[in-house]
Amino acid sequence: MKKIIFTAAAAVLLSAMLLRTASGIAAAGAEQAPVNKPHQTTDTLSSVASVSKMFAVASVMQLAEQGKVDLDAPVTEYLPDFTMADPRYRQITVRMLMNHSSGLMGSHYADTMFYADRNPLAHDNLLENLRGERLKADPGAYGCYCNDGFDLLELITERVSGESYTDYLENHICKPLGLQQTGTAWNAFLTDEQMKVYCSGTEYPPEYDLTFGGGGILSTAPEIAKFGSAFFTGNDLLLSDKMKNEMKQNYAKAEYEDACGLGWDTVNDDAFAAAGVQVLSKGGDLVHQHAELYVAPDEKISIGVTCEGGSSSSAKLLAAALMEIALDEQGISVQQQGKPEPKETLDTVPDVYLQYEGIYLNGSEQMQFSFPEQKYLERQTVVDGRIVKQNYLYTKGGCFVRAEGNIAAGKAVQASPLEYFRFQERNGEVYVAAEQWSGDENLGYTKYASFCAQKAKENPLSDSVRKAWEKRDGKRYYIVSEQASSVFYNGQQQESLHVSSGYANSMKITDAAHAETIVSIPSSASRDQTDIEFVTENGIEYLCPTARGGRYISEDAIPDLPEDLSEIQLTTGHAAWYNISGSTAGTMTLEIPEHAAVYVYDSRDRVVCSTVMKCIGDTVWLPENGKIVFVGETGEVIRIRQ
């Protein structure tokens, strides 16, 4: 491979495309010009989030190559204590964990991500957490992104090899590749030289994900690129070409399904494929840190990107642009797709589409589809208690294109970039498939096509059940079960409910205290599903997502902060929430024990200060109409001095 020098132009591209900073970019075998930025360098340690899944797959594929694991054997053969409250779990194979088709609900998030804190709870409790869950789909039915499956691969690696996952990676992945800054949060190389984490311009301690199989590997951009080189054709340091070829197959069964491989998010990018190049990619997101790995196996190019701020989408755009540069050095020209042409629209929606009016669901929201005066498609969603409407014009091609402007006045135009909706019937269900374009004239345009919603069937409720849920409509519930160092107190601290037509968010109401997911979309639009139940203790109602973990207290049960409050007796797993009224707004000076923390929010539930922040001492600011939460362990006390 020719040497590739990333010049100042690449550094400019870097700063332009990432929302904050990047720890670095790297191509395997490349010389790199230094990136000029104040906080991070290419040697800065970072969480690589879901790029970690490739380490889990590589580990089990190694064991499979040694004849110790059969990819098509049931998971229970290697984890006999793996059980679920659904007999279909016995059909889940090791391969299904790798290609996201296991049918598992998705992700158990409780006790998984912390600021500068480590514990084994996520690892040790995984099988117990899954024991009470059911499946959302038949094993093998379709691919849908699933973190829990890769955490099971972590356990399989340990059981079969007899080593801890940290040791296995060190001995069988890192040492053969010469990786010295790659491992888990338990590795001894961890230092203060880690990617700086920011939120609203304020620095936080490093962020750790303790689910190593799904998202907890730490590394640097150059070492991620070097890890990617292990998937080059002819490189047998970790795996044979036979095993790598299995990994890079497209496991989608039909159009609009996720076209993933074993671990890989995508196994063929259209723009690169048009140039005769297969590009494999894997991205990852934590709350603050993000990463992307791009590999062209035959051309022997591997690109690693890590960043803080933005998202894996930003990292993916950068990795794709750098892949083009690297391929150009090899004389391969990649022509990015131009801007898609607008569709020819029609004034009337045909009668056949009227049957598709109704409520639609996906993994996170509930939508209402209708055809006002049979002129266009209107989609309504509830966002932060507000009804948001989007309109779509019917096209000559039989799909609906998103429009902006006044349709009634004839002044609507097709939105840019373009977005289309199609209705499809499959296995007795009605789905909406979306084709969305992103990009610009400089970078080219990329199409993402996937099923995005499923039509809900009627769900009539008795008067008593309906009234019980109507009381919860629009309510917010705040997490009480996480530890003081949990990142979930910083922006993911509450759940809200939208109740309509027998459904709560994307879940079907079954009785006064329970709702269960019925979403089964053959794509990642149905990822991270859960059933929910409400429990009442001492007159206080709590929301409990059964497949995600955690417990949330109703906003109705949160008391006002007393003016004369002098101390808080802490309880493990039961954070103390208070409303901040006008009389208690101002500042508060605290004495905080080692394993405790305080978070303060404004009236829109945004974190304004926390004792976890590096710049905050023992005094916090209390905004009017905000909230404050005290978190710690049983027996500890937070004292209020002022």
C-alpha positions in Angstrom: 0.0 0.0 0.0 1.2 3.5 -0.8 2.0 5.8 2.1 -0.8 8.2 2.9 0.0 11.6 4.4 -2.9 13.4 6.0 -2.1 17.1 5.5 -3.5 20.2 7.0 -6.4 20.0 4.6 -7.5 16.8 6.3 -7.2 18.5 9.7 -9.4 21.3 8.4 -11.9 18.8 7.2 -11.7 17.2 10.6 -12.6 20.4 12.5 -15.3 21.3 10.0 -17.1 18.0 10.2 -17.0 17.2 13.9 -19.0 19.3 16.2 -16.3 19.6 18.9 -12.9 17.8 18.7 -11.5 14.5 17.5 -8.9 12.5 19.2 -7.5 11.6 15.8 -7.6 9.9 12.5 -5.4 7.1 11.3 -5.0 4.8 8.4 -3.2 1.6 8.8 0.4 1.8 7.5 0.1 5.6 7.0 2.2 8.5 8.1 0.2 11.2 9.8 0.7 14.9 10.1 -0.3 16.2 13.5 -3.7 17.5 14.0 -3.7 21.0 15.6 -6.1 21.0 18.4 -5.9 22.0 22.1 -7.0 18.9 24.0 -6.6 15.6 22.1 -3.9 14.0 20.0 -3.9 10.7 18.1 -2.5 9.1 21.2 -5.4 10.2 23.5 -7.3 7.3 24.9 -11.0 7.2 24.1 -14.0 5.0 24.4 -14.8 3.5 21.0 -18.4 2.7 21.9 -20.0 0.1 19.6 -16.9 -0.4 17.6 -16.2 -2.6 20.6 -18.6 -5.2 19.0 -15.9 -6.0 16.4 -13.6 -7.1 19.2 -16.4 -9.4 20.6 -17.0 -10.9 17.2 -13.3 -11.4 16.4 -12.8 -13.2 19.8 -15.6 -15.7 19.2 -14.6 -16.2 15.6 -11.2 -17.1 16.8 -12.7 -19.7 19.1 -14.9 -20.9 16.2 -11.8 -21.3 14.0 -10.2 -23.4 16.7 -13.3 -25.7 16.8 -14.3 -24.6 20.2 -17.5 -22.7 19.2 -20.1 -23.6 16.5 -21.6 -20.4 15.2 -24.9 -22.2 14.5 -25.1 -23.9 17.8 -27.6 -22.6 20.5 -26.1 -20.1 22.9 -27.2 -22.3 25.7 -24.6 -24.8 24.7 -21.9 -22.4 25.9 -24.0 -20.6 28.5 -26.2 -23.3 30.1 -27.4 -20.8 32.8 -28.7 -18.5 30.1 -32.5 -18.7 30.4 -35.4 -16.3 29.6 -39.1 -16.1 30.3 -39.8 -17.1 26.7 -39.2 -20.7 25.4 -37.9 -19.4 22.1 -34.6 -18.3 23.7 -33.4 -21.9 23.2 -33.4 -21.2 19.4 -30.9 -18.3 19.6 -27.6 -19.2 18.0 -24.2 -17.6 18.4 -24.4 -16.3 14.8 -27.7 -14.6 15.6 -26.0 -12.7 18.4 -23.4 -11.5 15.8 -25.9 -10.4 13.1 -28.4 -8.8 15.5 -31.2 -11.3 14.6 -31.5 -13.0 18.1 -34.9 -11.4 18.8 -33.7 -10.0 22.2 -35.4 -6.8 23.3 -32.1 -4.9 22.8 -30.2 -3.2 25.6 -30.2 -3.4 29.4 -28.9 0.0 30.3 -29.0 -0.1 34.1 -25.6 0.2 35.8 -23.7 0.3 32.5 -22.1 3.8 32.0 -20.3 5.9 34.6 -18.1 9.0 35.0 -14.6 7.9 36.2 -16.1 4.9 38.0 -15.9 1.2 37.4 -17.9 -1.7 38.7 -18.7 -5.2 37.5 -22.5 -5.0 37.9 -23.3 -4.9 34.1 -21.2 -8.0 33.5 -22.3 -9.9 36.6 -26.0 -9.2 36.4 -26.5 -9.8 32.6 -27.9 -13.3 32.8 -30.1 -12.5 35.7 -31.4 -9.4 33.9 -32.3 -11.5 30.8 -33.9 -14.3 32.9 -37.2 -12.4 33.3 -37.4 -11.0 29.8 -39.3 -12.2 26.7 -38.3 -11.9 23.1 -39.7 -9.3 20.7 -39.4 -11.6 17.6 -38.6 -15.1 16.6 -34.9 -15.8 16.7 -33.5 -15.4 13.2 -36.6 -13.5 11.8 -34.7 -10.3 11.0 -31.8 -8.1 12.0 -32.4 -5.4 14.6 -29.5 -3.7 16.4 -29.0 -5.4 19.8 -26.4 -4.5 22.4 -27.2 -7.4 24.8 -26.3 -10.0 22.1 -22.7 -8.8 22.1 -22.5 -8.8 25.9 -23.5 -12.5 25.7 -20.6 -12.9 23.2 -18.4 -11.5 25.9 -19.6 -14.2 28.4 -19.2 -16.9 25.7 -15.6 -15.8 25.2 -14.9 -16.1 28.9 -16.6 -19.5 29.4 -15.0 -21.2 26.4 -11.5 -19.7 26.8 -11.3 -19.8 30.6 -10.0 -16.3 30.7 -11.5 -13.0 31.8 -12.6 -10.9 28.7 -10.0 -8.3 29.6 -7.2 -10.9 29.6 -8.5 -12.6 26.4 -8.4 -9.4 24.5 -4.9 -8.6 25.8 -3.5 -12.1 25.0 -5.3 -12.9 21.7 -6.2 -9.6 20.1 -3.9 -6.8 21.4 -0.6 -8.7 21.7 -0.7 -10.3 18.2 -1.4 -6.8 16.7 1.0 -4.9 18.9 -1.8 -2.8 20.5 -0.6 -1.1 23.7 -3.4 1.3 24.4 -6.4 -0.9 23.7 -8.4 -2.8 26.3 -11.2 -2.5 28.8 -11.8 -0.2 31.8 -10.0 -2.8 34.0 -6.6 -2.4 32.1 -3.7 -1.0 34.0 -2.8 1.5 31.2 -5.6 3.8 32.0 -4.3 7.3 32.8 -5.5 10.9 32.9 -4.5 11.2 29.3 -8.0 10.3 28.1 -10.4 12.1 25.8 -11.8 15.1 27.6 -15.6 14.9 27.9 -17.8 18.0 27.7 -21.4 18.8 28.1 -22.7 22.4 27.5 -19.1 23.6 27.4 -18.3 22.1 30.9 -15.8 19.3 31.4 -16.7 16.0 33.0 -14.5 13.1 34.0 -13.9 10.3 31.5 -16.9 8.2 30.5 -16.8 4.4 30.9 -19.1 1.8 29.4 -18.9 -1.3 31.5 -20.6 -3.5 28.8 -17.3 -4.5 27.1 -18.8 -6.8 24.5 -21.3 -4.2 23.3 -19.5 -0.9 23.8 -16.8 -0.6 26.5 -13.5 -0.9 24.7 -11.0 1.9 25.1 -8.4 2.7 22.4 -6.9 5.4 20.2 -7.6 6.2 16.6 -4.3 4.8 15.3 -4.8 1.5 17.2 -8.4 1.2 16.0 -7.1 1.6 12.5 -4.5 -1.1 13.2 -7.2 -3.4 14.6 -9.1 -2.8 11.4 -6.0 -4.0 9.4 -6.6 -7.4 10.9 -9.6 -7.7 8.5 -7.4 -7.1 5.4 -7.5 -9.9 2.8 -4.5 -12.1 3.4 -3.8 -10.9 7.0 -4.1 -14.0 9.2 -2.8 -12.5 12.5 -6.3 -12.9 14.1 -8.5 -14.8 11.6 -8.3 -16.7 8.3 -9.9 -15.2 5.2 -12.6 -17.9 5.5 -13.8 -16.6 8.8 -13.5 -12.9 7.7 -15.5 -13.7 4.6 -18.3 -15.0 6.8 -18.2 -11.8 8.7 -18.6 -9.6 5.7 -21.6 -11.3 4.2 -24.8 -9.2 3.9 -27.3 -10.9 6.2 -30.4 -8.8 5.1 -33.2 -11.0 3.8 -35.1 -8.3 1.8 -35.2 -4.7 0.8 -35.3 -2.1 3.7 -33.9 -4.6 6.2 -30.6 -3.8 7.9 -27.8 -4.9 5.6 -25.3 -5.9 8.3 -22.6 -8.5 8.5 -21.3 -10.3 11.6 -20.6 -7.3 13.8 -20.3 -4.9 10.8 -23.0 -2.2 10.5 -22.6 -2.2 6.7 -20.7 -4.5 4.4 -21.1 -2.6 1.1 -21.4 1.1 0.6 -23.0 2.0 -2.7 -20.6 4.8 -3.7 -17.5 2.6 -3.0 -19.2 -0.5 -4.6 -19.7 1.5 -7.8 -15.9 1.9 -7.9 -15.5 -1.8 -7.4 -14.4 -1.5 -3.7 -16.1 -3.3 -0.8 -16.0 -1.1 2.3 -16.9 -2.5 5.8 -17.9 -0.1 8.5 -18.7 -0.1 12.2 -19.7 3.0 14.2 -20.4 3.6 17.8 -22.0 6.1 20.2 -21.9 6.7 23.9 -23.4 9.8 25.5 -20.3 11.9 24.9 -17.8 9.8 22.9 -18.1 8.4 19.4 -16.1 6.4 16.9 -16.0 4.9 13.4 -14.0 2.1 11.8 -13.8 1.9 7.9 -12.0 -1.0 6.3 -11.4 -1.8 2.6 -10.1 -5.4 2.9 -8.8 -5.9 -0.6 -7.2 -2.5 -0.9 -5.7 -2.8 2.6 -7.0 0.5 4.0 -8.2 0.9 7.5 -9.4 4.2 9.0 -10.1 4.9 12.7 -11.9 8.0 13.9 -12.6 8.9 17.5 -14.4 12.0 18.7 -16.0 13.8 21.5 -19.3 15.7 20.7 -21.2 15.2 17.6 -22.2 11.6 16.8 -21.0 8.5 15.0 -22.7 10.1 12.0 -20.1 12.8 12.1 -17.3 10.3 12.5 -18.7 8.2 9.6 -18.7 11.2 7.2 -15.1 11.9 8.1 -14.1 8.2 7.7 -15.8 8.1 4.3 -14.0 11.2 3.1 -10.7 9.9 4.3 -11.4 6.5 2.6 -11.8 8.4 -0.7 -8.5 10.1 -0.2 -6.8 6.8 0.5 -8.3 5.1 -2.5 -7.3 8.0 -4.7 -3.7 7.4 -3.7 -4.2 3.9 -5.1 -5.6 5.3 -8.4 -9.2 4.4 -7.5 -11.7 7.3 -8.1 -14.9 7.2 -6.1 -17.7 9.3 -7.6 -20.1 10.4 -4.9 -23.7 10.3 -5.8 -25.2 13.6 -6.9 -28.2 15.4 -5.4 -31.3 13.2 -6.0 -33.8 14.6 -8.5 -37.2 15.8 -7.1 -40.2 13.5 -7.8 -43.2 14.5 -9.9 -46.0 15.1 -7.4 -49.8 14.6 -7.9 -52.7 16.6 -6.3 -54.8 13.6 -5.1 -53.9 10.6 -3.0 -55.5 7.4 -4.5 -58.3 5.7 -2.6 -56.2 2.6 -2.0 -54.0 4.5 0.5 -56.9 5.5 2.8 -56.7 2.1 4.5 -53.3 3.1 5.8 -54.6 5.9 8.1 -54.1 5.3 11.8 -51.5 5.0 14.5 -48.0 3.9 13.7 -45.2 2.8 16.1 -41.5 2.4 16.1 -39.0 1.8 18.9 -39.3 5.2 20.4 -42.4 7.0 19.3 -46.0 6.9 18.3 -47.2 8.6 15.1 -50.6 9.4 13.6 -50.9 9.1 9.8 -53.9 10.7 7.9 -54.7 12.0 4.5 -56.4 15.5 4.9 -59.0 15.9 2.1 -57.1 13.2 0.3 -54.6 15.8 -0.9 -51.5 14.7 1.0 -50.1 12.6 3.8 -49.9 14.2 7.3 -47.7 12.7 10.0 -48.2 13.9 13.6 -45.8 13.0 16.4 -45.6 14.3 20.0 -42.3 15.8 20.9 -41.8 17.2 24.5 -45.5 17.5 24.9 -45.9 19.3 21.6 -47.7 18.0 18.4 -45.3 18.2 15.5 -46.7 17.9 12.0 -44.9 16.9 8.8 -46.5 16.7 5.4 -45.8 14.5 2.4 -47.0 14.9 -1.2 -48.0 11.9 -3.3 -45.8 11.3 -6.2 -46.2 9.7 -9.6 -43.8 6.9 -8.5 -46.2 5.7 -5.8 -44.4 7.1 -2.8 -44.8 10.2 -0.6 -42.1 12.9 -0.5 -41.7 15.2 2.5 -42.8 18.8 1.7 -42.1 22.2 3.2 -44.5 25.1 3.0 -48.3 25.6 2.6 -49.8 22.7 0.7 -53.3 24.2 0.8 -52.0 27.4 -0.9 -50.1 25.5 -3.5 -46.8 26.8 -2.1 -45.2 23.6 -0.8 -41.9 22.4 -2.1 -40.1 19.1 -1.7 -37.8 19.2 1.3 -34.0 19.1 0.8 -32.4 16.6 1.3 -35.2 14.4 0.0 -37.2 12.0 2.1 -39.7 9.5 0.8 -42.2 7.2 2.5 -43.7 4.0 1.1 -46.4 1.7 2.6 -45.6 -2.0 2.4 -47.6 -5.0 3.6 -45.6 -8.0 4.9 -46.6 -11.0 6.9 -50.0 -9.5 7.7 -48.5 -6.2 9.0 -48.4 -2.8 7.4 -45.0 -1.0 7.5 -43.7 2.4 6.4 -40.4 2.3 4.6 -38.3 5.5 4.5 -35.7 6.5 2.0 -33.7 9.4 3.4 -30.9 11.3 1.7 -28.1 13.1 3.5 -25.0 15.1 2.5 -24.3 18.1 0.3 -22.8 19.2 -3.0 -19.3 19.0 -1.7 -19.4 15.6 0.0 -22.0 14.0 -2.2 -25.2 12.4 -1.1 -25.9 9.1 0.6 -29.3 7.3 0.7 -30.4 5.4 3.8 -33.4 3.1 3.2 -35.1 1.2 6.0 -38.4 0.2 7.5 -39.3 2.9 10.0 -42.7 2.3 11.5 -45.4 -0.3 11.9 -49.2 0.2 11.9 -50.8 -0.4 15.2 -54.0 -2.5 15.5 -57.0 -1.2 17.5 -56.7 -1.8 21.3 -59.9 -0.9 23.1 -59.6 -0.4 26.8 -62.1 -0.7 29.7 -63.1 2.6 31.3 -61.0 1.9 34.5 -57.9 1.0 32.5 -58.3 4.0 30.2 -58.7 6.4 33.1 -55.7 5.0 34.9 -53.5 5.7 31.8 -55.1 9.1 31.0 -53.7 10.3 34.4 -50.2 9.4 33.2 -50.5 11.1 29.8 -47.8 13.8 29.4 -46.3 12.9 32.8 -42.5 12.7 33.3 -40.8 10.1 35.4 -37.3 10.6 36.8 -34.7 7.9 37.4 -34.0 7.0 41.0 -32.1 3.7 40.7 -28.7 4.7 39.1 -25.5 5.2 41.1 -24.1 8.7 41.7 -21.5 8.5 38.9 -24.0 7.3 36.3 -24.1 9.3 33.0 -27.8 8.8 32.9 -28.3 11.7 35.4 -26.8 13.9 32.7 -29.5 14.3 30.0 -31.1 10.8 30.1 -32.6 11.2 33.6 -36.3 11.1 32.7 -38.9 9.3 30.6 -42.2 10.8 29.4 -45.4 9.2 28.4 -47.7 9.9 25.5 -51.0 7.9 25.8 -53.4 7.6 22.9 -55.8 5.0 21.5 -54.8 2.2 23.7 -51.1 2.8 23.4 -48.4 4.4 25.7 -45.6 5.6 23.5 -44.8 2.5 21.4 -46.3 0.0 23.8 -49.7 -1.6 23.9 -51.6 -1.1 27.1 -52.7 -4.4 28.6 -54.1 -3.4 32.0 -54.0 -0.5 34.5 -50.4 -1.2 35.4 -48.8 -2.8 32.4 -48.0 -2.1 28.7 -46.0 -4.3 26.4 -44.1 -3.7 23.2 -45.7 -5.1 20.1 -43.3 -3.4 17.7 -41.7 -5.9 15.4 -40.3 -4.0 12.5 -37.8 -5.9 10.3 -35.1 -3.2 10.9 -33.4 -1.3 13.7 -36.5 0.9 14.0 -37.6 -1.6 16.6 -34.3 -1.6 18.6 -34.2 -1.3 22.4 -37.7 -2.3 23.1 -39.2 -2.9 26.6 -42.4 -3.7 28.4 -43.2 -1.4 31.3 -45.0 -1.9 34.6 -46.0 0.6 37.3 -45.5 -0.3 40.9 -46.8 1.7 43.9 -44.9 1.9 47.2 -45.8 4.1 50.1 -48.3 5.8 47.9 -45.7 6.7 45.3 -45.9 5.4 41.7 -42.8 4.2 39.9 -42.3 3.4 36.2 -40.2 0.3 35.6 -38.9 -0.6 32.1 -38.6 -4.3 32.4 -36.1 -4.9 29.5 -33.9 -1.8 30.1 -33.7 -1.8 33.8 -34.1 1.1 36.2 -36.8 2.7 38.2 -38.4 6.1 37.7 -40.4 8.2 40.1 -43.5 10.1 38.9 -43.1 13.9 38.8 -46.3 14.1 40.9 -44.4 12.5 43.8 -41.5 14.9 43.8 -41.7 17.3 46.8 -40.6 20.9 46.9 -37.1 21.5 48.3 -37.6 22.7 52.0 -36.1 26.0 52.8 -34.7 24.7 56.1 -33.3 21.5 54.7 -29.9 20.8 56.4 -29.0 17.2 55.3 -30.0 14.4 53.1 -29.9 10.8 54.3 -28.9 8.8 51.2 -30.2 5.4 50.2 -28.6 3.1 47.6 -30.9 2.8 44.5 -33.3 5.5 45.6 -32.1 9.0 44.6 -33.8 11.9 46.3 -35.5 14.4 43.9 -36.9 17.9 44.8 -38.5 20.7 42.9 -36.9 24.1 43.2 -39.4 26.9 43.9 -38.8 30.6 43.9 -38.0 30.7 47.6 -35.3 28.1 47.3 -33.6 29.3 44.1 -30.1 30.7 44.5 -27.0 28.8 45.6 -26.4 25.9 47.9 -23.1 24.9 49.6 -22.7 21.2 50.3 -20.6 18.6 52.1 -20.6 15.6 49.9 -19.2 12.1 50.8 -17.0 10.3 48.3 -19.6 8.1 46.6 -22.3 10.7 46.3 -23.3 13.4 43.8 -25.8 16.2 43.2 -27.3 17.2 39.8 -29.3 20.4 39.2 -31.7 20.9 36.3 -33.5 23.9 34.8 -37.2 24.1 34.1 -36.7 22.1 30.8 -34.8 19.3 32.6 -31.4 20.4 31.2 -28.4 19.9 33.5 -27.1 23.3 34.6 -24.6 22.1 37.2 -23.4 19.0 39.0 -20.8 18.1 41.6 -19.6 15.6 39.0 -18.4 18.5 36.8 -14.7 19.2 37.1 -15.2 23.0 37.5 -17.8 22.7 40.2 -16.7 22.7 43.8 -19.0 22.4 46.7 -21.5 25.1 45.7 -24.3 24.6 43.2 -26.7 27.0 41.6 -30.4 26.4 41.9 -32.6 27.8 39.1 -36.2 28.7 39.7 -38.7 26.0 38.6 -35.8 23.5 38.2 -35.1 20.3 40.0 -32.3 18.9 42.1 -31.4 15.3 42.8 -29.2 13.9 45.6 -27.6 10.5 44.9 -25.4 8.2 47.0 -25.2 5.0 49.1 -27.1 3.9 52.1 -25.5 5.3 55.3 -24.0 8.4 53.6 -25.2 11.9 54.3 -25.1 15.1 52.2 -25.0 18.1 54.5 -26.2 21.5 53.4 -24.2 24.4 54.9 -25.9 27.3 53.1 
